[in-house]
Amino acid sequence: MNERPLILVSNDDGYQAKGINCLVSVLREFGDVVVVAPHIGRSGKGCGITSEVPVKLTKISSEEGLEIYSCTGTPCDCVKIACHAVVPRRPSLVVGGINHGDNSAVNAHYSGTMGVVLEGCMKGIPSIAFSLCSHDADADFTPTYDVIRKVVAQVLERGLPAGSCLNVNFPNSPSYAGVRVCRQAAGTWVNEWEAHIHPRGGEWWWLTGEFAVEDKDPQADRVALDSNYVAITPTTIDFTDYRLLKEMQEWEL
């Protein structure tokens, strides 16, 4: 008898976040689910790992087809320790999210949700990140479910190329204009820091900022989102710039 797919789930908002629990409710239709997620929010950790202190792993609950663990480490740590010490066999899929917040454009580099799937990808496991463009702790994730089902079904059936994963972002909308397969938009953060005077002297700085996108290409992920399309961006762990690589063959080094 064929085993049901094993799906490893994590996030960067913490195991109690609404987004991950909504995601789990959908993924249980496809297989057995193991959640290993941070014990508190770990947004912005990217592919960061914990190397100077130990991490604590705690089983939160267990039932038929679902186990949930919290981890004091980063999202990337969660995938590492899950694959090393928790899952009973190699996962069929690693899924990150549903993130509370946009992970399009260069935000993907900072994202702990993307850290989850990049780590899964580096382990050779098909991996998908899902994010909603809303930071509301009680955001409505139900409009995302149909697309999540379709993407998960396709990846379980077709797999993904070695070294590639998917970054899926949803507009904060009750319905969508459609789905676009996109490239990463060009953009950058500006006005990133706000200074405050400490009452005992010196300045404290709060990270803040605004995201500026000059990209107008409809196939760019942030542009698609602004037009109310779900944006799916195929992403690779290979950072090599092959255009520059070819040009550099002519350098005199």
C-alpha positions in Angstrom: 0.0 0.0 0.0 1.4 3.4 -0.9 2.2 5.8 1.9 0.5 9.1 2.0 2.9 12.0 1.2 4.7 13.4 4.2 4.6 17.2 4.3 7.0 19.3 6.5 5.6 22.7 7.4 7.3 25.7 9.1 7.0 29.5 9.1 8.6 32.6 10.6 5.5 33.9 12.5 5.5 31.1 15.1 3.6 27.8 15.4 0.6 29.5 16.9 0.1 32.0 14.0 -3.2 31.9 12.2 -1.4 31.6 8.8 0.4 28.3 9.5 -2.7 26.8 11.1 -4.8 27.7 8.1 -2.1 26.2 5.8 -2.0 22.9 7.8 -5.8 22.6 7.5 -5.4 22.6 3.7 -2.3 20.4 3.5 -3.9 17.6 5.6 -6.0 16.9 2.5 -2.8 15.8 0.7 -0.9 13.9 3.3 0.5 13.5 6.8 1.8 16.8 8.2 4.6 17.5 10.5 4.9 21.1 11.8 8.2 22.3 13.2 8.0 26.0 13.6 9.5 28.8 15.8 8.1 29.2 19.3 7.8 33.0 18.7 7.9 35.2 15.6 11.2 35.1 13.7 10.4 37.3 10.8 13.3 38.7 8.8 15.7 35.9 9.7 16.2 34.8 6.1 18.4 31.7 6.0 19.9 32.5 9.4 20.9 29.6 11.6 21.7 29.3 15.3 25.3 28.3 16.0 26.4 29.8 19.4 23.6 28.5 21.6 21.5 25.3 21.7 17.9 25.2 20.5 15.0 23.6 22.3 12.5 21.4 20.5 9.1 20.8 22.2 6.3 18.5 21.1 3.1 20.6 21.3 0.5 18.0 20.1 0.1 14.8 18.2 -2.8 13.1 16.5 -3.4 10.9 13.5 -1.8 12.5 10.5 -0.5 15.6 12.3 2.4 16.4 14.7 3.3 19.9 15.9 6.6 20.9 17.4 7.9 24.3 18.5 11.6 25.2 18.2 13.5 28.1 19.8 15.7 28.4 16.7 15.2 30.2 13.3 12.9 29.0 10.6 15.9 27.5 8.8 16.9 25.7 12.1 13.4 24.3 12.2 13.8 22.5 8.8 17.3 21.3 9.7 16.3 19.8 13.1 13.0 18.4 11.6 14.9 16.5 8.9 17.6 15.3 11.4 15.5 14.3 14.4 11.7 14.5 13.8 10.3 13.3 10.5 10.1 9.5 10.2 11.1 9.5 6.6 12.2 12.0 3.9 9.4 14.5 3.3 7.6 14.6 0.0 7.3 18.4 0.3 8.5 21.3 2.5 6.0 24.2 2.8 6.5 27.6 4.4 3.8 29.9 5.5 1.2 31.1 5.1 3.2 34.2 6.0 1.6 37.3 7.4 3.2 39.8 5.0 4.5 40.2 1.4 7.6 38.3 0.3 7.7 39.5 -3.3 10.7 41.2 -4.9 13.8 41.5 -2.8 11.8 40.8 0.3 12.4 37.2 -0.5 16.1 37.6 0.6 15.1 38.7 4.1 12.2 36.3 4.6 12.3 33.6 7.2 9.4 31.9 5.2 11.7 31.8 2.2 14.5 30.5 4.5 12.2 27.5 5.2 11.9 26.6 1.6 15.4 27.4 0.5 16.6 25.0 3.2 14.2 22.4 2.0 15.4 23.0 -1.5 19.0 22.7 -0.5 18.1 19.3 0.9 16.7 18.3 -2.5 13.1 18.3 -1.3 10.4 20.1 -3.5 9.6 23.3 -1.5 6.9 26.0 -1.7 6.5 29.3 0.2 3.1 30.9 0.6 2.6 34.5 1.7 -0.4 36.9 2.1 0.2 40.6 1.6 -1.3 41.4 5.1 0.4 41.7 8.5 -3.0 41.4 10.3 -2.7 38.7 12.9 -6.4 37.8 12.1 -6.1 38.1 8.3 -8.6 36.1 6.2 -6.6 33.3 4.5 -9.6 31.5 3.0 -9.3 33.1 -0.5 -5.8 31.5 -0.8 -7.0 27.9 -0.3 -8.0 27.1 -3.9 -4.6 28.2 -5.3 -2.7 26.5 -2.6 -4.5 23.2 -3.4 -3.7 23.6 -7.1 0.0 24.5 -6.6 0.5 21.7 -4.0 -1.2 19.1 -6.3 1.0 20.1 -9.3 4.2 20.0 -7.3 3.4 16.6 -5.7 2.6 15.2 -9.2 5.4 16.9 -11.2 8.0 17.6 -8.6 10.4 20.6 -9.1 13.8 20.8 -10.8 16.8 20.3 -8.5 17.8 23.6 -6.9 14.5 25.3 -7.6 11.6 26.2 -5.3 8.4 28.3 -5.6 7.6 31.7 -3.9 3.9 32.3 -4.0 2.4 35.6 -2.9 -1.3 36.5 -2.6 -2.8 39.9 -2.8 -4.8 40.9 0.3 -8.2 40.5 -1.5 -11.3 38.4 -1.2 -10.9 37.3 -4.8 -8.1 37.4 -7.4 -7.9 38.6 -11.0 -6.0 35.4 -11.8 -2.6 33.7 -11.3 0.7 34.8 -13.0 4.0 33.0 -13.1 6.4 35.9 -12.5 10.0 37.0 -12.2 11.2 38.8 -9.1 10.5 42.5 -9.3 13.2 45.1 -9.1 12.8 47.3 -6.0 14.5 48.5 -2.8 13.7 49.7 0.7 14.1 53.5 1.4 13.8 55.6 4.5 14.7 52.5 6.5 15.6 53.9 9.9 13.9 56.2 12.4 15.9 57.8 15.1 14.8 58.3 18.7 16.7 59.9 21.6 17.3 57.6 24.5 16.3 59.2 27.8 19.8 58.5 29.2 21.5 59.9 26.2 22.4 58.6 22.7 20.2 57.6 19.8 18.1 54.5 19.4 17.2 53.5 15.8 14.0 51.6 14.7 14.0 49.7 11.4 11.0 50.9 9.4 10.9 52.0 5.8 8.9 52.1 2.6 9.3 49.7 -0.4 9.9 51.5 -3.7 9.3 49.7 -6.9 10.0 51.3 -10.3 9.4 48.1 -12.2 6.4 48.3 -14.5 6.6 44.9 -16.1 3.3 43.0 -15.7 5.4 39.8 -15.3 7.2 41.2 -12.2 5.8 39.7 -9.0 5.2 43.0 -7.2 3.5 44.5 -10.2 1.2 41.4 -10.6 0.2 41.7 -6.9 -0.6 45.4 -7.3 -2.9 44.3 -10.2 -4.6 41.8 -7.9 -3.0 38.7 -9.4 -1.5 35.8 -7.4 2.3 35.9 -8.2 4.2 32.6 -8.4 8.0 33.2 -8.7 10.2 30.2 -9.5 13.3 30.7 -7.4 16.7 29.1 -7.4 19.3 28.5 -4.8 22.1 29.0 -7.3 23.2 32.6 -7.0 25.5 32.5 -10.0 25.1 35.3 -12.5 25.6 33.4 -15.7 25.5 36.5 -17.9 28.4 38.0 -15.9 30.1 34.7 -15.7 30.3 34.5 -19.5 31.5 38.2 -19.7 34.2 37.6 -17.2 35.8 34.9 -19.3 37.1 37.8 -21.3 38.6 39.7 -18.3 42.4 39.8 -18.0 42.9 38.2 -14.6 
